[in-house]
Amino acid sequence: MSTQDEKMPLDFDECCNQMLEFGYEVSPSEIHGLLSGVVCTGLKIRPDSIINLVIKHVDVESCSERNRDTILTMYAFIEREMFSADSRYTLFLPDDELDMTQRVRSLAAWCQGYLVGFGTASSQVKNNKFSAETEEALKDIVNISNLSDEFGDEDEVNEVAYTELVEYLKVAVLLMSGEMLATTAKDS
């Protein structure tokens, strides 16, 4: 059960260092997006399958026990948030103190991961025909995944635009999740 004060039990910077252990420079935002895409579909997968998905995504042979624990902690937290009664869901992104260019890159990486996770998991769901709203949200997520570094100027307008994109993604993910769960329940 998610509470108003509950936050991701992982530190973003620590996760960045851990992801380097994979031998691949992958952002924790991308991993969070990947896992969020899977959770959003309502597909239930075993812990080993979650780890295998991440290993395949980052193109390595294995991961340490520490990375395994981090990935499973992140997955469990996403599930709790996404399916909580208060529909509280957050993206795992760097703090606002980081320069805008890095935050936009992390946001784009989150979107790229989300698209892979959602695409992979939704192909396993019985009825994977999407509403016009979900189709539109997926197109928007593709567009956000392609944001360029030119967005990165430090000014009030870009700060507001970035914040609006993050909020839009939160709402889009919850709406898509609700649709996928309703479809899954109807097909059961």
C-alpha positions as CSV (number, residue, x, y, z in Angstrom):
1,M,0.0,0.0,0.0
2,S,1.4,3.4,-1.0
3,T,1.3,6.2,1.4
4,Q,1.6,9.9,0.5
5,D,5.1,10.1,2.0
6,E,6.4,6.9,0.5
7,K,9.3,7.5,-2.0
8,M,11.4,5.2,-4.1
9,P,13.6,3.3,-1.6
10,L,16.5,3.8,-4.0
11,D,18.9,6.7,-4.5
12,F,19.2,7.8,-8.1
13,D,22.9,8.5,-8.0
14,E,23.6,5.2,-6.3
15,C,21.6,3.4,-8.9
16,C,23.7,5.2,-11.6
17,N,26.8,3.7,-10.1
18,Q,25.2,0.3,-9.8
19,M,24.1,0.3,-13.4
20,L,27.7,0.8,-14.4
21,E,28.4,-2.6,-12.8
22,F,26.5,-4.0,-15.8
23,G,29.4,-2.8,-17.9
24,Y,26.9,-0.7,-19.9
25,E,26.0,2.9,-19.4
26,V,22.3,2.6,-18.7
27,S,20.3,5.1,-16.8
28,P,18.2,4.0,-13.9
29,S,15.5,6.1,-15.6
30,E,15.6,3.7,-18.6
31,I,15.4,0.6,-16.3
32,H,12.5,2.2,-14.4
33,G,10.8,3.0,-17.7
34,L,11.4,-0.6,-18.9
35,L,9.9,-2.0,-15.8
36,S,7.0,0.5,-15.7
37,G,6.1,-0.5,-19.3
38,V,5.9,-4.2,-18.2
39,V,3.9,-3.4,-15.0
40,C,1.5,-1.1,-16.9
41,T,0.3,-4.0,-19.0
42,G,-0.8,-6.0,-15.9
43,L,1.3,-8.9,-17.1
44,K,2.5,-10.9,-14.0
45,I,6.0,-12.1,-14.4
46,R,8.4,-14.1,-12.1
47,P,11.4,-12.4,-10.6
48,D,13.8,-14.4,-12.8
49,S,11.9,-13.2,-15.9
50,I,12.2,-9.6,-14.7
51,I,15.9,-10.0,-14.3
52,N,16.3,-11.7,-17.7
53,L,14.4,-8.9,-19.3
54,V,16.7,-6.3,-17.9
55,I,19.8,-8.4,-18.7
56,K,18.6,-8.7,-22.3
57,H,17.8,-5.0,-22.5
58,V,21.2,-3.9,-21.4
59,D,22.9,-6.6,-23.4
60,V,24.9,-8.3,-20.8
61,E,25.3,-11.9,-19.6
62,S,24.4,-11.6,-15.9
63,C,24.1,-9.1,-13.1
64,S,25.3,-9.0,-9.5
65,E,23.2,-9.9,-6.6
66,R,23.2,-6.3,-5.6
67,N,21.8,-5.2,-9.0
68,R,19.3,-8.0,-8.9
69,D,18.0,-6.7,-5.5
70,T,17.9,-3.2,-6.9
71,I,15.9,-4.2,-10.0
72,L,13.4,-6.3,-8.0
73,T,13.0,-3.5,-5.4
74,M,12.3,-1.0,-8.2
75,Y,9.8,-3.4,-9.8
76,A,8.0,-4.0,-6.6
77,F,7.8,-0.3,-5.9
78,I,6.4,0.4,-9.3
79,E,3.7,-2.2,-8.8
80,R,2.8,-0.7,-5.4
81,E,2.6,2.8,-6.8
82,M,0.8,2.0,-10.1
83,F,-1.9,-0.1,-8.5
84,S,-2.3,1.9,-5.3
85,A,-5.8,3.2,-4.4
86,D,-4.5,6.8,-4.7
87,S,-3.1,6.2,-8.2
88,R,0.2,7.6,-7.0
89,Y,3.0,7.0,-9.6
90,T,6.3,8.7,-10.1
91,L,9.0,8.5,-12.7
92,F,12.5,7.7,-11.4
93,L,14.4,10.7,-12.7
94,P,17.4,12.7,-11.4
95,D,16.9,15.6,-9.0
96,D,16.1,19.1,-10.2
97,E,19.6,20.2,-9.2
98,L,21.1,18.4,-12.2
99,D,21.4,20.5,-15.4
100,M,18.4,20.5,-17.8
101,T,20.3,18.6,-20.5
102,Q,20.9,15.6,-18.2
103,R,17.4,15.6,-17.0
104,V,16.0,15.7,-20.5
105,R,18.3,12.8,-21.5
106,S,17.0,10.8,-18.5
107,L,13.4,11.6,-19.4
108,A,14.1,10.5,-23.0
109,A,15.8,7.3,-21.7
110,W,12.8,6.6,-19.4
111,C,10.5,6.9,-22.5
112,Q,12.7,4.6,-24.5
113,G,12.8,2.0,-21.8
114,Y,9.0,2.3,-21.3
115,L,8.3,1.7,-25.0
116,V,10.5,-1.5,-24.9
117,G,8.9,-2.8,-21.7
118,F,5.3,-2.0,-22.8
119,G,5.9,-3.4,-26.3
120,T,7.5,-6.6,-25.0
121,A,4.8,-7.2,-22.3
122,S,1.8,-6.1,-24.3
123,S,2.7,-8.7,-27.0
124,Q,2.0,-11.3,-24.3
125,V,-1.4,-10.0,-23.4
126,K,-4.4,-11.7,-25.0
127,N,-6.1,-8.6,-26.4
128,N,-3.4,-6.0,-27.3
129,K,-5.6,-3.7,-29.3
130,F,-5.4,-0.2,-27.8
131,S,-7.8,2.6,-27.5
132,A,-7.3,5.9,-29.4
133,E,-6.1,7.5,-26.1
134,T,-3.5,4.8,-25.6
135,E,-2.3,5.0,-29.2
136,E,-2.0,8.8,-28.8
137,A,-0.1,8.4,-25.5
138,L,2.3,5.9,-27.2
139,K,2.9,8.4,-30.0
140,D,3.6,11.1,-27.5
141,I,6.0,8.9,-25.6
142,V,7.9,8.1,-28.8
143,N,8.1,11.9,-29.5
144,I,9.4,12.5,-26.0
145,S,11.9,9.7,-26.3
146,N,13.4,11.7,-29.2
147,L,13.9,15.0,-27.4
148,S,17.1,16.7,-28.4
149,D,19.7,18.4,-26.3
150,E,18.5,21.8,-27.7
151,F,15.7,21.5,-25.1
152,G,18.4,21.8,-22.4
153,D,18.7,25.5,-22.1
154,E,18.4,26.6,-18.5
155,D,15.4,28.9,-18.4
156,E,12.0,29.2,-16.8
157,V,10.1,28.2,-20.0
158,N,12.1,24.9,-20.4
159,E,11.8,24.1,-16.7
160,V,8.0,24.5,-16.9
161,A,7.9,22.4,-20.2
162,Y,10.0,19.7,-18.6
163,T,7.7,19.6,-15.5
164,E,4.6,19.4,-17.7
165,L,6.1,16.5,-19.7
166,V,6.8,14.6,-16.5
167,E,3.3,15.1,-15.2
168,Y,1.8,14.2,-18.6
169,L,3.8,10.9,-18.6
170,K,2.5,10.1,-15.1
171,V,-1.1,10.5,-16.1
172,A,-0.6,8.7,-19.4
173,V,0.9,5.7,-17.7
174,L,-1.9,5.5,-15.2
175,L,-4.5,5.8,-17.9
176,M,-2.8,3.1,-20.0
177,S,-2.5,0.9,-17.0
178,G,-6.2,1.3,-16.2
179,E,-7.1,0.4,-19.8
180,M,-4.8,-2.6,-19.9
181,L,-6.1,-3.9,-16.5
182,A,-9.7,-3.5,-17.7
183,T,-8.9,-5.4,-20.9
184,T,-7.2,-8.2,-19.0
185,A,-10.1,-8.5,-16.5
186,K,-12.6,-8.6,-19.4
187,D,-10.6,-11.4,-21.1
188,S,-10.2,-13.5,-18.0
